[in-house]
């Protein structure tokens, strides 16, 4: 699955997020920034993204995923 397709899966299901996906040797690195993460603990943030990708993880299309999530404020401090 191409990076753009993974980005679209997330943006189609979670409104108002910016998504960046890179693929390295079959490993998908997904970075998502959005206010939707405000007040969520790290597990809930991960679950939200996994719910968008779960179908493709289960069928083996997406094998390994590393997810990083940020609120806009956290992202601005990160940059």
TORPA-4810 file (N, C-alpha, C, O; in nm, 3 decimals):
<nodes>
NODE_1_0.085_-0.118_0.000_0.000_0.000_0.000_0.089_0.124_0.000_0.186_0.133_0.077_X
NODE_2_0.058_0.216_-0.084_0.134_0.340_-0.096_0.110_0.432_0.025_0.006_0.424_0.090_X
NODE_3_0.206_0.517_0.052_0.196_0.612_0.164_0.074_0.702_0.149_0.004_0.728_0.247_X
NODE_4_0.048_0.749_0.028_-0.067_0.839_0.005_-0.199_0.770_0.038_-0.291_0.834_0.088_X
NODE_5_-0.209_0.641_0.011_-0.331_0.566_0.041_-0.352_0.556_0.192_-0.465_0.565_0.240_X
NODE_6_-0.244_0.537_0.266_-0.253_0.530_0.412_-0.294_0.667_0.467_-0.379_0.676_0.555_X
NODE_7_-0.234_0.772_0.415_-0.272_0.908_0.457_-0.420_0.931_0.434_-0.488_0.987_0.521_X
NODE_8_-0.471_0.889_0.319_-0.612_0.908_0.285_-0.703_0.828_0.378_-0.809_0.877_0.418_X
NODE_9_-0.663_0.707_0.414_-0.742_0.627_0.508_-0.765_0.703_0.638_-0.876_0.705_0.692_X
NODE_10_-0.660_0.765_0.688_-0.671_0.836_0.816_-0.751_0.966_0.798_-0.842_0.994_0.877_X
NODE_11_-0.718_1.045_0.696_-0.788_1.174_0.680_-0.935_1.157_0.642_-1.016_1.244_0.672_X
NODE_12_-0.969_1.047_0.578_-1.110_1.022_0.546_-1.192_0.987_0.669_-1.313_1.008_0.672_X
NODE_13_-1.125_0.933_0.772_-1.197_0.888_0.890_-1.186_0.980_1.010_-1.269_0.975_1.101_X
NODE_14_-1.083_1.065_1.011_-1.064_1.159_1.122_-1.053_1.299_1.063_-0.958_1.330_0.992_X
NODE_15_-1.149_1.379_1.092_-1.155_1.513_1.035_-1.053_1.607_1.100_-1.030_1.602_1.221_X
NODE_16_-0.993_1.692_1.018_-0.908_1.798_1.068_-0.770_1.757_1.112_-0.710_1.824_1.197_X
NODE_17_-0.716_1.647_1.058_-0.581_1.607_1.095_-0.487_1.620_0.976_-0.529_1.612_0.860_X
NODE_18_-0.361_1.641_1.007_-0.255_1.639_0.906_-0.181_1.507_0.926_-0.143_1.472_1.038_X
NODE_19_-0.162_1.435_0.816_-0.101_1.302_0.823_0.019_1.296_0.732_0.015_1.343_0.618_X
NODE_20_0.126_1.237_0.782_0.246_1.213_0.703_0.283_1.066_0.720_0.289_1.015_0.832_X
NODE_21_0.307_0.998_0.607_0.342_0.856_0.611_0.470_0.834_0.531_0.482_0.880_0.418_X
NODE_22_0.563_0.764_0.591_0.682_0.719_0.518_0.688_0.567_0.532_0.643_0.509_0.631_X
NODE_23_0.746_0.505_0.431_0.758_0.360_0.431_0.905_0.326_0.417_0.973_0.372_0.325_X
NODE_24_0.954_0.244_0.510_1.093_0.199_0.508_1.095_0.048_0.522_1.071_-0.005_0.630_X
NODE_25_1.124_-0.020_0.413_1.135_-0.165_0.417_1.012_-0.236_0.470_1.025_-0.332_0.545_X
NODE_26_0.895_-0.191_0.433_0.772_-0.255_0.479_0.719_-0.202_0.611_0.610_-0.242_0.654_X
NODE_27_0.793_-0.114_0.676_0.748_-0.052_0.800_0.686_0.084_0.767_0.747_0.167_0.700_X
NODE_28_0.565_0.105_0.814_0.495_0.230_0.793_0.515_0.319_0.915_0.489_0.278_1.028_X
NODE_29_0.563_0.439_0.892_0.579_0.539_0.998_0.472_0.646_0.974_0.477_0.720_0.876_X
NODE_30_0.376_0.652_1.065_0.260_0.739_1.050_0.266_0.848_1.157_0.268_0.818_1.277_X
NODE_31_0.269_0.972_1.113_0.266_1.086_1.204_0.136_1.162_1.180_0.105_1.198_1.067_X
NODE_32_0.062_1.185_1.288_-0.068_1.251_1.276_-0.073_1.367_1.374_-0.041_1.352_1.492_X
NODE_33_-0.113_1.483_1.323_-0.126_1.604_1.405_-0.270_1.652_1.397_-0.324_1.670_1.288_X
NODE_34_-0.331_1.673_1.513_-0.468_1.724_1.513_-0.519_1.754_1.652_-0.474_1.695_1.750_X
NODE_35_-0.613_1.845_1.659_-0.673_1.881_1.788_-0.760_1.769_1.843_-0.798_1.771_1.960_X
NODE_36_-0.791_1.671_1.761_-0.869_1.556_1.804_-0.799_1.481_1.919_-0.864_1.408_1.994_X
NODE_37_-0.669_1.498_1.931_-0.592_1.430_2.035_-0.591_1.502_2.168_-0.539_1.449_2.267_X
NODE_38_-0.647_1.623_2.174_-0.652_1.700_2.299_-0.721_1.618_2.408_-0.833_1.571_2.388_X
NODE_39_-0.656_1.602_2.521_-0.715_1.535_2.636_-0.713_1.383_2.631_-0.759_1.318_2.725_X
NODE_40_-0.662_1.324_2.523_-0.655_1.178_2.514_-0.522_1.127_2.568_-0.418_1.191_2.550_X
NODE_41_-0.526_1.012_2.634_-0.402_0.953_2.679_-0.334_0.884_2.560_-0.399_0.863_2.458_X
NODE_42_-0.207_0.850_2.572_-0.135_0.791_2.458_-0.201_0.666_2.399_-0.199_0.646_2.278_X
NODE_43_-0.258_0.582_2.483_-0.322_0.460_2.433_-0.443_0.494_2.347_-0.461_0.436_2.240_X
NODE_44_-0.526_0.587_2.391_-0.644_0.628_2.315_-0.605_0.690_2.181_-0.673_0.669_2.080_X
NODE_45_-0.495_0.766_2.180_-0.447_0.825_2.055_-0.409_0.716_1.956_-0.446_0.722_1.839_X
NODE_46_-0.335_0.616_2.004_-0.293_0.504_1.919_-0.416_0.427_1.868_-0.423_0.392_1.751_X
NODE_47_-0.511_0.401_1.957_-0.631_0.327_1.918_-0.709_0.398_1.810_-0.765_0.335_1.720_X
NODE_48_-0.713_0.529_1.818_-0.784_0.607_1.717_-0.724_0.587_1.579_-0.797_0.571_1.481_X
NODE_49_-0.594_0.587_1.570_-0.527_0.568_1.441_-0.536_0.423_1.397_-0.562_0.395_1.280_X
NODE_50_-0.514_0.330_1.489_-0.526_0.188_1.453_-0.665_0.155_1.399_-0.678_0.071_1.310_X
NODE_51_-0.767_0.220_1.451_-0.903_0.192_1.404_-0.918_0.226_1.255_-1.000_0.166_1.186_X
NODE_52_-0.842_0.321_1.207_-0.846_0.359_1.066_-0.773_0.257_0.978_-0.807_0.239_0.861_X
NODE_53_-0.675_0.190_1.035_-0.587_0.102_0.958_-0.612_-0.047_0.985_-0.556_-0.132_0.916_X
NODE_54_-0.695_-0.078_1.083_-0.708_-0.215_1.132_-0.741_-0.317_1.023_-0.684_-0.426_1.022_X
NODE_55_-0.830_-0.284_0.933_-0.868_-0.377_0.825_-0.745_-0.421_0.746_-0.731_-0.538_0.710_X
NODE_56_-0.657_-0.326_0.719_-0.538_-0.354_0.637_-0.426_-0.418_0.718_-0.340_-0.487_0.662_X
NODE_57_-0.427_-0.397_0.848_-0.331_-0.466_0.934_-0.373_-0.613_0.945_-0.289_-0.703_0.936_X
NODE_58_-0.501_-0.637_0.963_-0.551_-0.774_0.978_-0.532_-0.858_0.854_-0.502_-0.977_0.863_X
NODE_59_-0.549_-0.797_0.734_-0.534_-0.876_0.612_-0.388_-0.883_0.563_-0.360_-0.946_0.462_X
NODE_60_-0.297_-0.819_0.637_-0.155_-0.827_0.604_-0.105_-0.725_0.504_0.013_-0.724_0.471_X
NODE_61_-0.194_-0.639_0.454_-0.152_-0.535_0.360_-0.052_-0.441_0.427_0.050_-0.403_0.368_X
NODE_62_-0.082_-0.405_0.551_0.009_-0.324_0.632_0.065_-0.416_0.739_-0.010_-0.473_0.819_X
NODE_63_0.196_-0.431_0.740_0.256_-0.528_0.832_0.301_-0.464_0.964_0.257_-0.505_1.071_X
NODE_64_0.385_-0.366_0.956_0.441_-0.304_1.076_0.413_-0.154_1.073_0.435_-0.087_0.972_X
NODE_65_0.364_-0.102_1.184_0.325_0.039_1.191_0.386_0.104_1.315_0.380_0.049_1.425_X
NODE_66_0.445_0.220_1.295_0.489_0.304_1.405_0.405_0.431_1.397_0.407_0.501_1.296_X
NODE_67_0.333_0.461_1.503_0.243_0.576_1.503_0.292_0.680_1.603_0.324_0.648_1.717_X
NODE_68_0.297_0.803_1.556_0.327_0.917_1.644_0.212_1.015_1.629_0.174_1.051_1.518_X
NODE_69_0.158_1.059_1.743_0.046_1.152_1.741_0.080_1.277_1.821_0.149_1.270_1.923_X
NODE_70_0.032_1.390_1.772_0.059_1.518_1.837_-0.064_1.607_1.828_-0.137_1.605_1.729_X
NODE_71_-0.085_1.686_1.932_-0.178_1.797_1.920_-0.104_1.907_1.844_0.018_1.902_1.835_X
NODE_72_-0.175_2.005_1.790_-0.104_2.114_1.722_-0.001_2.184_1.812_0.106_2.222_1.766_X
NODE_73_-0.033_2.199_1.939_0.060_2.263_2.032_0.184_2.177_2.051_0.296_2.229_2.049_X
NODE_74_0.166_2.048_2.070_0.280_1.957_2.084_0.366_1.958_1.959_0.489_1.955_1.967_X
NODE_75_0.302_1.961_1.844_0.375_1.961_1.717_0.458_2.088_1.701_0.571_2.082_1.654_X
NODE_76_0.402_2.201_1.740_0.477_2.327_1.726_0.599_2.328_1.818_0.702_2.386_1.783_X
NODE_77_0.588_2.265_1.935_0.703_2.254_2.024_0.807_2.157_1.967_0.927_2.174_1.987_X
NODE_78_0.759_2.055_1.896_0.846_1.953_1.838_0.929_2.008_1.722_1.044_1.970_1.702_X
NODE_79_0.869_2.098_1.647_0.934_2.150_1.525_1.039_2.254_1.554_1.101_2.306_1.461_X
</nodes>
